[in-house]
Amino acid sequence: MSLFVACAAIPSDGLAQASGRVRIGSFALDRTEVTIRQFRAFADATGLRTAAEREGGGFEFAGGWTRRTGWTYARPQGQPGSDEEPAVHVSWHEAARYCAHVGGRLPTMAEWRSAAYTEQRDQPADGFVKGRTYPYPVGDEPDGMNTNRRGHLTVGSTKSGVNGLYDMGANVWEWIADRRGDEALTAGGSWWYGPAQARAEAAQWKAASFYAVYVGFRCAYDGRS
């Protein structure tokens, strides 16, 4: 399975430059989670008001799922988020609409796992070995992932992982294309959890209509996109 990076190489200090897509075989994947800036542009262009906006705020877990007034993709914890934070409080349906708008789709679980855990670059960086499958999206150990914290971080600001992707493990859960009735898969874990939820076997089903401070997404693209 061949891989190429569909953008320039990222400098070690290049937070704002940690953008673009990574191609893995027949599909490409966003290098980072979709940001507030990107999602806002989509919402403005399409007139979308998310369910979190319409219904008074997104959810946080506090002894049970609790709606937090005013928490939306633009105000993830009640205060304006920076442009480069991941867009959260977005349902599976809204994430799928965004991906379609930019010419993509949500990745399948098989695609997401292949990209997250199996190194496929011809010349891997950061000590990764082509063909190896790792237990975590950042390698053999979970060091460098955004886990056990009080909030997400801006995209591209944590350790670069397998295939040069960022935050496939932790930061925020990511919506996956796979459905089971009214549920959809999420993968990767989030800042609220420990490293175990970033492993391949820890993907979770959630209601596709659900939206919370812990859940974001990234898009996949077919062909030569």
C-alpha positions in Angstrom: 0.0 0.0 0.0 1.6 3.2 -1.1 1.5 6.5 0.7 2.3 10.1 -0.1 1.8 13.4 1.7 -0.4 15.7 -0.3 1.3 18.8 1.0 4.7 20.2 1.8 6.7 18.6 4.7 5.8 20.1 8.1 8.5 22.0 10.0 8.9 20.8 13.6 7.5 24.1 14.8 4.8 24.3 12.2 1.6 24.2 14.2 -0.3 26.3 11.6 1.3 24.3 8.8 0.2 21.0 10.1 -2.5 21.0 7.5 -3.2 19.1 4.3 -3.9 15.5 3.6 -1.9 12.3 3.8 -2.6 9.7 1.0 -2.8 6.1 2.1 -3.4 3.7 -0.9 -6.6 4.6 -2.6 -7.8 7.3 -0.2 -6.4 10.4 1.6 -7.0 11.5 5.1 -6.9 14.9 6.8 -3.6 15.3 8.6 -5.4 16.9 11.6 -8.9 17.1 13.0 -11.2 19.6 11.3 -10.9 23.0 13.0 -13.3 25.6 14.3 -12.1 27.9 11.4 -12.8 25.2 8.8 -16.2 24.3 10.2 -17.2 27.9 10.6 -16.5 28.5 6.9 -18.8 25.6 6.0 -21.5 26.7 8.4 -21.4 30.2 7.0 -21.5 29.0 3.4 -24.4 26.6 3.9 -26.4 28.4 6.6 -26.0 25.5 9.0 -27.0 25.9 12.7 -25.8 22.8 14.5 -28.1 20.9 16.8 -26.0 22.2 19.7 -26.7 25.7 18.7 -30.4 25.1 18.1 -30.9 23.2 21.3 -29.1 25.4 23.8 -25.7 23.8 24.1 -23.6 20.6 23.8 -23.0 17.9 26.3 -20.3 17.2 29.0 -20.2 14.1 31.2 -20.6 15.1 34.9 -22.1 12.1 36.7 -24.2 11.7 33.5 -24.6 13.5 30.3 -25.2 17.2 31.1 -26.1 19.9 28.6 -23.9 23.0 29.0 -25.6 26.2 28.0 -23.9 28.0 25.2 -21.3 25.2 24.5 -21.0 24.9 20.7 -18.4 24.2 18.1 -17.4 27.9 18.2 -17.5 28.0 22.1 -16.4 24.5 23.1 -16.4 25.1 26.8 -18.6 28.2 26.9 -15.9 30.6 25.8 -14.8 31.4 22.2 -12.4 28.8 20.9 -9.3 29.6 18.8 -9.6 29.1 15.1 -7.2 26.1 15.2 -9.0 24.1 17.9 -10.8 21.0 16.8 -14.5 21.5 16.0 -16.5 19.6 18.6 -20.2 19.6 19.6 -20.8 18.3 16.1 -23.1 15.3 15.4 -22.2 12.4 13.0 -24.7 13.9 10.5 -23.2 17.4 10.7 -19.7 15.9 10.3 -20.7 13.9 7.3 -22.3 17.0 5.7 -19.1 19.0 6.2 -17.0 16.2 4.6 -19.3 16.1 1.6 -19.2 19.9 1.3 -15.4 19.8 0.9 -15.4 16.9 -1.5 -14.8 14.1 1.0 -16.5 11.7 3.4 -16.0 10.2 6.8 -13.4 7.4 6.9 -14.5 3.8 7.4 -13.2 2.1 10.5 -10.9 -0.1 8.4 -9.4 3.0 6.7 -9.0 4.8 10.0 -7.3 1.9 11.7 -5.0 1.4 8.8 -3.9 5.0 8.9 -3.7 5.3 12.6 -1.7 2.2 13.5 0.2 0.8 10.5 3.1 2.9 9.2 3.1 3.0 5.4 5.5 5.8 4.3 8.4 4.7 2.2 10.7 6.9 4.3 9.1 7.2 7.8 10.2 10.0 10.1 10.5 10.0 13.9 11.7 6.4 14.2 8.7 4.7 12.7 9.3 1.6 10.6 7.4 0.9 7.3 5.0 -2.0 7.6 4.9 -2.1 11.4 1.6 -1.9 13.2 1.8 0.0 16.5 -0.4 -0.3 19.6 -0.9 3.5 19.7 -1.2 6.1 17.0 2.0 7.6 18.3 4.0 4.4 18.4 4.8 1.7 21.0 4.1 3.9 23.9 1.3 6.5 24.5 3.7 9.3 25.3 2.8 12.6 23.6 -0.9 12.1 23.2 -3.3 14.6 24.8 -4.9 12.4 27.5 -6.0 12.8 31.1 -6.3 16.5 30.8 -9.0 19.2 31.1 -9.5 20.1 27.5 -8.4 19.6 23.9 -5.4 21.3 22.3 -5.1 23.1 19.0 -4.6 20.7 16.1 -1.1 19.7 15.2 0.4 20.8 18.5 1.0 17.3 19.9 3.4 14.6 18.8 3.3 13.6 15.2 2.2 10.0 14.9 2.1 7.0 12.5 2.0 8.2 8.9 2.7 11.7 10.0 -0.9 12.2 11.3 -1.8 14.2 14.4 -4.1 13.2 17.2 -5.4 10.0 15.8 -5.0 9.0 19.5 -6.7 11.3 22.0 -7.4 15.0 21.9 -11.0 14.3 20.7 -12.9 11.2 19.6 -13.5 11.1 15.9 -16.7 10.2 14.0 -16.3 7.2 11.7 -18.5 6.3 8.7 -19.6 2.9 10.1 -23.2 2.8 11.3 -25.2 0.4 13.4 -28.8 1.5 13.1 -29.0 4.9 14.9 -25.5 4.6 16.2 -22.1 5.4 14.6 -18.6 4.5 15.6 -16.1 6.9 17.2 -12.4 6.1 17.5 -9.2 7.4 19.1 -10.3 8.4 22.5 -10.1 12.0 23.9 -8.4 14.3 26.3 -10.8 13.2 29.1 -9.7 9.5 28.9 -6.4 7.7 29.5 -4.3 6.1 26.8 -6.2 2.8 26.7 -9.1 4.4 24.7 -6.6 5.4 21.9 -6.0 1.7 21.0 -7.7 0.1 18.0 -10.0 -2.2 20.1 -11.4 0.8 22.1 -13.6 2.3 19.4 -17.1 3.2 20.8 -20.6 3.3 19.4 -22.4 6.5 20.0 -25.8 7.8 18.9 -25.3 9.5 15.5 -27.3 12.5 16.7 -25.1 12.9 19.7 -22.8 15.9 20.1 -20.4 16.6 23.0 -17.2 18.5 24.0 -15.2 15.3 23.5 -16.1 14.4 19.9 -14.8 15.9 16.6 -13.8 14.4 13.2 -11.6 14.4 10.2 -12.4 13.6 6.5 -11.3 11.0 4.0 -11.0 11.6 0.3 -11.3 9.2 -2.7 -9.3 9.3 -5.9 -6.4 11.8 -6.2 -8.0 14.5 -4.0 
